[in-house]
Amino acid sequence: MIQSAMPTVAVRPTIRLTNRVSAMQESPTLAVLNRATALIAQGVDVVDFGPGEPDFATPHSVAEAGKRAIDRGFTKYTNASGIKSLREAVAARYNKRYGTSLAVEHVITGCGGKQELFNLALALVHEDDEVIIPAPYWVSFPDQVAFAGGRPVFAQTRAEEQFRPTLASIEAVATERTRGVILNSPCNPTGAVIRESELARIVEWCVSRDAFLIFDETYELFVYDGNEHASAARWIEQYPETVILVNSMSKTFAMTGWRLGYAIAHPDIISALGKIQSHSTSNPSTIAQQAALEALTGGNEDAQRMHDAYCERRGWLVPALNDIPGFCCADPDGAFYVFPEVRAFFGKAGITDSQSFASYLLDEARVAVVPGGAFGADDFVRISYATSMERIREGVARMRAALGKL
């Protein structure tokens, strides 16, 4: 048998990644957290204030609905935008809460709120469009806009104003290329909750500028001290070409791993999102859809228990942090994070920024926090109180001891 000679290759083939992928940053929250995870895997006792997910289990009735879906063979493809009954349940929930008249054609479900935000960037952002994002911001907003060919522009908020976005800060960075605004309330990482009066002004401004407003309300039920969640849903029927809502099952129903979120918008926008989704993930998990349907049509008792636990933890944590010399922590109105300023520690023991501050805490105190630089605010760190009160107390004690050495 005659074997053919292998071709001679003078130069090895290369992997050519596109510019849009090369420009993307891996989630910057992961570096310190990956180190923390590695230490925990080695048996090291680390108090982990990093997770952006509830420390509660998925409600029993919701998990059981997912199991029933498997048992009944509900494991095939569905419509790429999700089953009709789930989309109807989303619409009904908003209609009941806000007096809207939304229908199934206004709703799409996907593999988490993150997917719908990404799809919205692809659907609405043109090349070189500018999209205004209040800072501090959730880490994925800028990269999603940039991946779509747009340019993220940051409107700075102030710790003295509890990081609430304002129309003035948005107007200060607007140009003739401004195409849209992305708001997140309650906010990850700051816990800021926008006031309804300010939201109304921003909505009207977006309408006047023919700019879209994407309103991410993933943490909507976690608002404290008598404050109320202001939802852009109040304007979605008056300005259907402008207002777009994004929400998720992840935080309210402790379903982060189920990957189920949704968007509410003008039917033409929903159709565009469905088109994109049909060529990427297709439908979200059929099992997760059935679980989400149970969550939306059942009671809110489990969510209320989470809310009350977070409220108690927050009430203890904020004054405890402010009692540590050098910490300056605003009292957040919502979500399950605090965002203290730690600039007073810069210049000590090699600490120069939020990243090195977080590394110091991990090395010296075995406490994991997320550097604020990941969120566009390098003088701060994010601390999640989605963990037990016992661990919160232990973590604060460790930080106090380690920072007391500086």
Buried (B, 14 or more C-beta within 10 A) or exposed (E): EEEEEEEEEEEEEEEEEEEEEEEBEEEBBBBBBEBBBEBBEEEEEBBBBBBBBBBBEBBEBBBEBBEBBEEEEBEEEBBBBBBEEBBBBBBBBBBEEBEBEBEBBBBBBBBBBBBBBBBBBBBBBEEEBBBBBBBBBBBBBBBBBBBBBBBBBBBBBEBEEBBBBBBEBBBEBBEEEBBBBBBBBBBBBBBBBBBBEBBBBBBBBBBEBEBBBBBBBBBBBBBBEEEEBBBBBBBBBEBBEBBBBBBBBBBBBBBBEBBBBBBBBBEEBBBBBBBBBEEEBBBBBBBBBBBBBBBBBBEBEBBEEBBEBBBEBBBBBBEBBBEBEBBBBBBBBBBBBBBBBBBBBBEBBEBEBBBBBBBBBBEBBBBBBBBBBBBBBBBBBBBBBBBEEEBBBBBBBBBBEBBEEB
